[in-house]
Amino acid sequence: MNELPHMRKLYTRSVLSEETAGSDPLKLFSLWFSEAKEEGETEPNAMSLATVDKTGQPSVRIVLLKGLIRDEFQFFTNYDSDKGRDIAENHLVALNFFWPKLERQIRIEGKANRISKEESETYFAVRPRESQIGAHTSNQSSVVPSREFLEEKFAKLTKEWDGKEIPKPENWGGYSVSPSKIEFWQGRVGRLHDRISFERLESGWKRSRLSP
């Protein structure tokens, strides 16, 4: 671990100006996301999701963005999971995308709410069959006696649903995060990074440049 103080990367890939940022953060997000896919970033839709529980304890984990619908960021999970329980207590969340090849990250703050049951069922129907069975197998975030317990349950459900349509679990579905703030970060030389932030006001988005 002695090498940690000396580990650093020089950021020289690009710049982020007010002109290139534009006035609509959702358009800029879509552009950067497309460029991340073209660059071959590993799982460009992977994002950190931060929540806070009823005691004020924050926690963070990686989830996958599965839609940008009605200008909101959509992901799916078990409603009884730790993050589901956190959101039930406190709807305020934060998201973060990091694309190292492009030397970029995007920070998003907003409010998470459940999407409709119909929308969740539509997405569940197009998931791989193994993922559908996995959603029934896992009571997410709960303690299990062993890995074998999960594998046996998965095998049992696979046999039961052979040749049948698999229904969406009642406690599984989507959340949609309505952004109140979106910040774009572009790495620059000397750690003088470009940071342009958009804050949602009643009149629209307010753009500001932040000190790195």
Phi and psi in degrees as GROMACS dihedral restraints (atoms count N, CA, C in turn):
[ dihedral_restraints ]
;  ai    aj    ak    al  type     phi  dphi    fc
    3     4     5     6     1   -66.2    20    10
    4     5     6     7     1   -16.9    20    10
    6     7     8     9     1   -81.9    20    10
    7     8     9    10     1   -10.0    20    10
    9    10    11    12     1   -55.7    20    10
   10    11    12    13     1   -44.1    20    10
   12    13    14    15     1   -61.8    20    10
   13    14    15    16     1   -19.2    20    10
   15    16    17    18     1  -103.7    20    10
   16    17    18    19     1    -0.8    20    10
   18    19    20    21     1   -82.5    20    10
   19    20    21    22     1   119.2    20    10
   21    22    23    24     1  -159.9    20    10
   22    23    24    25     1   154.6    20    10
   24    25    26    27     1  -119.4    20    10
   25    26    27    28     1   138.8    20    10
   27    28    29    30     1   -87.3    20    10
   28    29    30    31     1   127.0    20    10
   30    31    32    33     1   -97.1    20    10
   31    32    33    34     1   111.7    20    10
   33    34    35    36     1  -133.5    20    10
   34    35    36    37     1     6.8    20    10
   36    37    38    39     1   -69.9    20    10
   37    38    39    40     1   -43.7    20    10
   39    40    41    42     1  -158.6    20    10
   40    41    42    43     1  -178.3    20    10
   42    43    44    45     1  -132.2    20    10
   43    44    45    46     1   160.2    20    10
   45    46    47    48     1  -129.0    20    10
   46    47    48    49     1   108.8    20    10
   48    49    50    51     1  -103.7    20    10
   49    50    51    52     1   167.1    20    10
   51    52    53    54     1   -61.1    20    10
   52    53    54    55     1   -35.5    20    10
   54    55    56    57     1   -64.7    20    10
   55    56    57    58     1   -46.1    20    10
   57    58    59    60     1   -74.3    20    10
   58    59    60    61     1   -26.1    20    10
   60    61    62    63     1   -70.0    20    10
   61    62    63    64     1   -35.3    20    10
   63    64    65    66     1    71.6    20    10
   64    65    66    67     1  -160.8    20    10
   66    67    68    69     1  -115.4    20    10
   67    68    69    70     1    -4.1    20    10
   69    70    71    72     1  -121.3    20    10
   70    71    72    73     1   106.4    20    10
   72    73    74    75     1   -65.7    20    10
   73    74    75    76     1   -27.2    20    10
   75    76    77    78     1   -69.1    20    10
   76    77    78    79     1   -36.7    20    10
   78    79    80    81     1   -66.4    20    10
   79    80    81    82     1   -41.2    20    10
   81    82    83    84     1   -66.4    20    10
   82    83    84    85     1   -39.4    20    10
   84    85    86    87     1   -58.6    20    10
   85    86    87    88     1   -47.5    20    10
   87    88    89    90     1   -60.9    20    10
   88    89    90    91     1   -39.1    20    10
   90    91    92    93     1   -64.8    20    10
   91    92    93    94     1   -49.1    20    10
   93    94    95    96     1   -64.1    20    10
   94    95    96    97     1   -37.3    20    10
   96    97    98    99     1   -64.3    20    10
   97    98    99   100     1   -42.6    20    10
   99   100   101   102     1   -61.6    20    10
  100   101   102   103     1   -40.8    20    10
  102   103   104   105     1   -68.4    20    10
  103   104   105   106     1   -33.3    20    10
  105   106   107   108     1   -65.5    20    10
  106   107   108   109     1   -39.9    20    10
  108   109   110   111     1   -65.1    20    10
  109   110   111   112     1   -44.9    20    10
  111   112   113   114     1   -64.1    20    10
  112   113   114   115     1   -33.1    20    10
  114   115   116   117     1   -74.5    20    10
  115   116   117   118     1   -15.9    20    10
  117   118   119   120     1    82.8    20    10
  118   119   120   121     1    29.1    20    10
  120   121   122   123     1   -60.8    20    10
  121   122   123   124     1   140.7    20    10
  123   124   125   126     1   -68.9    20    10
  124   125   126   127     1   120.4    20    10
  126   127   128   129     1    44.8    20    10
  127   128   129   130     1    69.8    20    10
  129   130   131   132     1   -60.9    20    10
  130   131   132   133     1   -19.1    20    10
  132   133   134   135     1   -89.8    20    10
  133   134   135   136     1     5.4    20    10
  135   136   137   138     1   -74.1    20    10
  136   137   138   139     1   132.4    20    10
  138   139   140   141     1  -141.0    20    10
  139   140   141   142     1   144.5    20    10
  141   142   143   144     1   -75.8    20    10
  142   143   144   145     1   136.5    20    10
  144   145   146   147     1  -119.2    20    10
  145   146   147   148     1   117.9    20    10
  147   148   149   150     1  -105.4    20    10
  148   149   150   151     1   132.0    20    10
  150   151   152   153     1  -129.9    20    10
  151   152   153   154     1   168.3    20    10
  153   154   155   156     1  -131.1    20    10
  154   155   156   157     1   132.0    20    10
  156   157   158   159     1   -85.3    20    10
  157   158   159   160     1  -178.1    20    10
  159   160   161   162     1   -68.8    20    10
  160   161   162   163     1   -15.0    20    10
  162   163   164   165     1   -91.0    20    10
  163   164   165   166     1    -5.7    20    10
  165   166   167   168     1    94.4    20    10
  166   167   168   169     1     4.6    20    10
  168   169   170   171     1   -80.0    20    10
  169   170   171   172     1   117.9    20    10
  171   172   173   174     1   -80.9    20    10
  172   173   174   175     1   153.4    20    10
  174   175   176   177     1  -146.2    20    10
  175   176   177   178     1   156.2    20    10
  177   178   179   180     1  -141.7    20    10
  178   179   180   181     1   146.6    20    10
  180   181   182   183     1  -154.8    20    10
  181   182   183   184     1   167.5    20    10
  183   184   185   186     1   -92.7    20    10
  184   185   186   187     1   130.4    20    10
  186   187   188   189     1  -128.4    20    10
  187   188   189   190     1   174.6    20    10
  189   190   191   192     1  -111.3    20    10
  190   191   192   193     1   130.9    20    10
  192   193   194   195     1   -69.5    20    10
  193   194   195   196     1   126.6    20    10
  195   196   197   198     1  -119.1    20    10
  196   197   198   199     1     6.3    20    10
  198   199   200   201     1   178.2    20    10
  199   200   201   202     1   145.9    20    10
  201   202   203   204     1  -120.5    20    10
  202   203   204   205     1    89.2    20    10
  204   205   206   207     1  -120.2    20    10
  205   206   207   208     1   131.0    20    10
  207   208   209   210     1    55.4    20    10
  208   209   210   211     1    36.0    20    10
  210   211   212   213     1    62.1    20    10
  211   212   213   214     1    28.4    20    10
  213   214   215   216     1  -126.1    20    10
  214   215   216   217     1   148.9    20    10
  216   217   218   219     1   -93.5    20    10
  217   218   219   220     1   123.6    20    10
  219   220   221   222     1  -112.0    20    10
  220   221   222   223     1   135.7    20    10
  222   223   224   225     1  -143.4    20    10
  223   224   225   226     1   166.6    20    10
  225   226   227   228     1  -128.1    20    10
  226   227   228   229     1   148.6    20    10
  228   229   230   231     1  -167.2    20    10
  229   230   231   232     1   179.8    20    10
  231   232   233   234     1   -82.5    20    10
  232   233   234   235     1   126.3    20    10
  234   235   236   237     1   -64.9    20    10
  235   236   237   238     1   -21.7    20    10
  237   238   239   240     1   -92.3    20    10
  238   239   240   241     1     3.9    20    10
  240   241   242   243     1   -71.6    20    10
  241   242   243   244     1   172.1    20    10
  243   244   245   246     1   -56.4    20    10
  244   245   246   247     1   -45.3    20    10
  246   247   248   249     1   -68.0    20    10
  247   248   249   250     1   -34.9    20    10
  249   250   251   252     1   -63.6    20    10
  250   251   252   253     1   -42.5    20    10
  252   253   254   255     1   -67.8    20    10
  253   254   255   256     1   -38.7    20    10
  255   256   257   258     1   -60.4    20    10
  256   257   258   259     1   -46.8    20    10
  258   259   260   261     1   -64.8    20    10
  259   260   261   262     1   -34.0    20    10
  261   262   263   264     1   -62.4    20    10
  262   263   264   265     1   -32.3    20    10
  264   265   266   267     1   -85.6    20    10
  265   266   267   268     1   -35.9    20    10
  267   268   269   270     1  -145.5    20    10
  268   269   270   271     1   110.6    20    10
  270   271   272   273     1   -76.4    20    10
  271   272   273   274     1   -10.2    20    10
  273   274   275   276     1   -78.2    20    10
  274   275   276   277     1   127.2    20    10
  276   277   278   279     1  -136.6    20    10
  277   278   279   280     1   171.6    20    10
  279   280   281   282     1  -136.2    20    10
  280   281   282   283     1   145.4    20    10
  282   283   284   285     1  -121.6    20    10
  283   284   285   286     1   153.0    20    10
  285   286   287   288     1  -146.7    20    10
  286   287   288   289     1   128.5    20    10
  288   289   290   291     1  -108.1    20    10
  289   290   291   292     1   137.2    20    10
  291   292   293   294     1  -132.0    20    10
  292   293   294   295     1   122.2    20    10
  294   295   296   297     1  -120.5    20    10
  295   296   297   298     1    90.8    20    10
  297   298   299   300     1   -63.0    20    10
  298   299   300   301     1   -33.4    20    10
  300   301   302   303     1   -63.2    20    10
  301   302   303   304     1   -36.2    20    10
  303   304   305   306     1   -91.3    20    10
  304   305   306   307     1    -4.2    20    10
  306   307   308   309     1    58.0    20    10
  307   308   309   310     1    47.3    20    10
  309   310   311   312     1  -134.8    20    10
  310   311   312   313     1   151.9    20    10
  312   313   314   315     1  -145.2    20    10
  313   314   315   316     1   156.9    20    10
  315   316   317   318     1  -130.7    20    10
  316   317   318   319     1   125.7    20    10
  318   319   320   321     1  -106.4    20    10
  319   320   321   322     1   134.7    20    10
  321   322   323   324     1  -131.6    20    10
  322   323   324   325     1   132.6    20    10
  324   325   326   327     1  -118.9    20    10
  325   326   327   328     1   142.3    20    10
  327   328   329   330     1  -178.7    20    10
  328   329   330   331     1  -163.0    20    10
  330   331   332   333     1  -120.3    20    10
  331   332   333   334     1   131.5    20    10
  333   334   335   336     1  -101.2    20    10
  334   335   336   337     1   134.6    20    10
  336   337   338   339     1  -138.0    20    10
  337   338   339   340     1   152.3    20    10
  339   340   341   342     1   -65.8    20    10
  340   341   342   343     1   143.5    20    10
  342   343   344   345     1   -87.3    20    10
  343   344   345   346     1   176.9    20    10
  345   346   347   348     1   -69.8    20    10
  346   347   348   349     1   155.6    20    10
  348   349   350   351     1   -59.8    20    10
  349   350   351   352     1   -36.7    20    10
  351   352   353   354     1   -64.5    20    10
  352   353   354   355     1   -43.0    20    10
  354   355   356   357     1   -64.5    20    10
  355   356   357   358     1   -40.4    20    10
  357   358   359   360     1   -64.3    20    10
  358   359   360   361     1   -40.7    20    10
  360   361   362   363     1   -65.8    20    10
  361   362   363   364     1   -37.3    20    10
  363   364   365   366     1   -62.0    20    10
  364   365   366   367     1   -44.5    20    10
  366   367   368   369     1   -69.2    20    10
  367   368   369   370     1   -42.8    20    10
  369   370   371   372     1   -57.7    20    10
  370   371   372   373     1   -35.2    20    10
  372   373   374   375     1   -66.5    20    10
  373   374   375   376     1   -23.8    20    10
  375   376   377   378     1  -100.0    20    10
  376   377   378   379     1     1.3    20    10
  378   379   380   381     1   -71.0    20    10
  379   380   381   382     1   152.8    20    10
  381   382   383   384     1   -56.8    20    10
  382   383   384   385     1   146.3    20    10
  384   385   386   387     1   -57.0    20    10
  385   386   387   388     1   -38.2    20    10
  387   388   389   390     1   -62.8    20    10
  388   389   390   391     1   -37.2    20    10
  390   391   392   393     1   -70.3    20    10
  391   392   393   394     1   -35.0    20    10
  393   394   395   396     1   -62.5    20    10
  394   395   396   397     1   -46.0    20    10
  396   397   398   399     1   -67.0    20    10
  397   398   399   400     1   -36.8    20    10
  399   400   401   402     1   -60.9    20    10
  400   401   402   403     1   -35.9    20    10
  402   403   404   405     1   -64.1    20    10
  403   404   405   406     1   -32.5    20    10
  405   406   407   408     1   -79.9    20    10
  406   407   408   409     1   -30.2    20    10
  408   409   410   411     1   -71.2    20    10
  409   410   411   412     1   -41.1    20    10
  411   412   413   414     1   -96.2    20    10
  412   413   414   415     1   122.0    20    10
  414   415   416   417     1   -91.9    20    10
  415   416   417   418     1    81.8    20    10
  417   418   419   420     1   -51.0    20    10
  418   419   420   421     1   136.4    20    10
  420   421   422   423     1    78.0    20    10
  421   422   423   424     1    -5.4    20    10
  423   424   425   426     1   -83.7    20    10
  424   425   426   427     1   156.7    20    10
  426   427   428   429     1   -76.0    20    10
  427   428   429   430     1   136.0    20    10
  429   430   431   432     1  -122.2    20    10
  430   431   432   433     1   152.2    20    10
  432   433   434   435     1   -70.3    20    10
  433   434   435   436     1   -28.6    20    10
  435   436   437   438     1  -170.6    20    10
  436   437   438   439     1   168.0    20    10
  438   439   440   441     1   -65.5    20    10
  439   440   441   442     1   -37.1    20    10
  441   442   443   444     1   -60.5    20    10
  442   443   444   445     1   -35.6    20    10
  444   445   446   447     1   -57.0    20    10
  445   446   447   448     1   -45.9    20    10
  447   448   449   450     1   -66.5    20    10
  448   449   450   451     1   -44.3    20    10
  450   451   452   453     1   -64.6    20    10
  451   452   453   454     1   -38.0    20    10
  453   454   455   456     1   -67.0    20    10
  454   455   456   457     1   -41.0    20    10
  456   457   458   459     1   -65.6    20    10
  457   458   459   460     1   -41.2    20    10
  459   460   461   462     1   -61.2    20    10
  460   461   462   463     1   -44.5    20    10
  462   463   464   465     1   -64.7    20    10
  463   464   465   466     1   -39.8    20    10
  465   466   467   468     1   -63.2    20    10
  466   467   468   469     1   -45.4    20    10
  468   469   470   471     1   -69.1    20    10
  469   470   471   472     1   -35.6    20    10
  471   472   473   474     1   -60.3    20    10
  472   473   474   475     1   -42.6    20    10
  474   475   476   477     1   -67.7    20    10
  475   476   477   478     1   -42.6    20    10
  477   478   479   480     1   -63.3    20    10
  478   479   480   481     1   -37.5    20    10
  480   481   482   483     1   -98.8    20    10
  481   482   483   484     1    14.4    20    10
  483   484   485   486     1   -58.2    20    10
  484   485   486   487     1   120.7    20    10
  486   487   488   489     1    77.1    20    10
  487   488   489   490     1     6.7    20    10
  489   490   491   492     1  -115.7    20    10
  490   491   492   493     1   157.1    20    10
  492   493   494   495     1   -76.0    20    10
  493   494   495   496     1   136.5    20    10
  495   496   497   498     1   -98.1    20    10
  496   497   498   499     1   121.4    20    10
  498   499   500   501     1   -77.2    20    10
  499   500   501   502     1   155.4    20    10
  501   502   503   504     1   -69.4    20    10
  502   503   504   505     1   133.1    20    10
  504   505   506   507     1   -61.3    20    10
  505   506   507   508     1   145.9    20    10
  507   508   509   510     1   -63.0    20    10
  508   509   510   511     1   -31.2    20    10
  510   511   512   513     1   -98.1    20    10
  511   512   513   514     1    26.5    20    10
  513   514   515   516     1  -129.6    20    10
  514   515   516   517     1   138.8    20    10
  516   517   518   519     1   173.8    20    10
  517   518   519   520     1  -166.0    20    10
  519   520   521   522     1  -104.6    20    10
  520   521   522   523     1   157.3    20    10
  522   523   524   525     1  -122.0    20    10
  523   524   525   526     1   151.0    20    10
  525   526   527   528     1  -125.0    20    10
  526   527   528   529     1   124.7    20    10
  528   529   530   531     1  -100.0    20    10
  529   530   531   532     1   115.4    20    10
  531   532   533   534     1   -87.5    20    10
  532   533   534   535     1   115.1    20    10
  534   535   536   537     1   -77.6    20    10
  535   536   537   538     1   137.4    20    10
  537   538   539   540     1  -107.3    20    10
  538   539   540   541     1   -19.1    20    10
  540   541   542   543     1  -151.1    20    10
  541   542   543   544     1   134.6    20    10
  543   544   545   546     1  -134.0    20    10
  544   545   546   547     1   124.5    20    10
  546   547   548   549     1  -117.9    20    10
  547   548   549   550     1   131.8    20    10
  549   550   551   552     1  -106.3    20    10
  550   551   552   553     1   130.8    20    10
  552   553   554   555     1  -123.2    20    10
  553   554   555   556     1   124.8    20    10
  555   556   557   558     1  -120.9    20    10
  556   557   558   559     1   120.9    20    10
  558   559   560   561     1   -62.5    20    10
  559   560   561   562     1   140.6    20    10
  561   562   563   564     1  -136.1    20    10
  562   563   564   565     1   166.4    20    10
  564   565   566   567     1   -63.3    20    10
  565   566   567   568     1   143.6    20    10
  567   568   569   570     1    70.1    20    10
  568   569   570   571     1    17.2    20    10
  570   571   572   573     1    62.7    20    10
  571   572   573   574     1    18.3    20    10
  573   574   575   576     1   -89.0    20    10
  574   575   576   577     1    64.0    20    10
  576   577   578   579     1   -66.0    20    10
  577   578   579   580     1   152.1    20    10
  579   580   581   582     1   -84.1    20    10
  580   581   582   583     1   126.3    20    10
  582   583   584   585     1  -131.4    20    10
  583   584   585   586     1   114.4    20    10
  585   586   587   588     1  -121.1    20    10
  586   587   588   589     1   124.5    20    10
  588   589   590   591     1  -112.5    20    10
  589   590   591   592     1   142.5    20    10
  591   592   593   594     1  -119.3    20    10
  592   593   594   595     1   126.6    20    10
  594   595   596   597     1  -115.0    20    10
  595   596   597   598     1   131.1    20    10
  597   598   599   600     1   -79.8    20    10
  598   599   600   601     1   123.1    20    10
  600   601   602   603     1  -115.4    20    10
  601   602   603   604     1   171.3    20    10
  603   604   605   606     1   -61.5    20    10
  604   605   606   607     1   -31.0    20    10
  606   607   608   609     1   -86.0    20    10
  607   608   609   610     1    -5.8    20    10
  609   610   611   612     1   134.3    20    10
  610   611   612   613     1  -157.3    20    10
  612   613   614   615     1   -93.2    20    10
  613   614   615   616     1   131.5    20    10
  615   616   617   618     1  -100.8    20    10
  616   617   618   619     1   123.7    20    10
  618   619   620   621     1  -100.2    20    10
  619   620   621   622     1   137.0    20    10
  621   622   623   624     1  -141.0    20    10
  622   623   624   625     1   147.2    20    10
  624   625   626   627     1   -95.5    20    10
  625   626   627   628     1   133.2    20    10
  627   628   629   630     1  -107.1    20    10
  628   629   630   631     1   147.1    20    10
  630   631   632   633     1   -67.3    20    10
  631   632   633   634     1   140.3    20    10
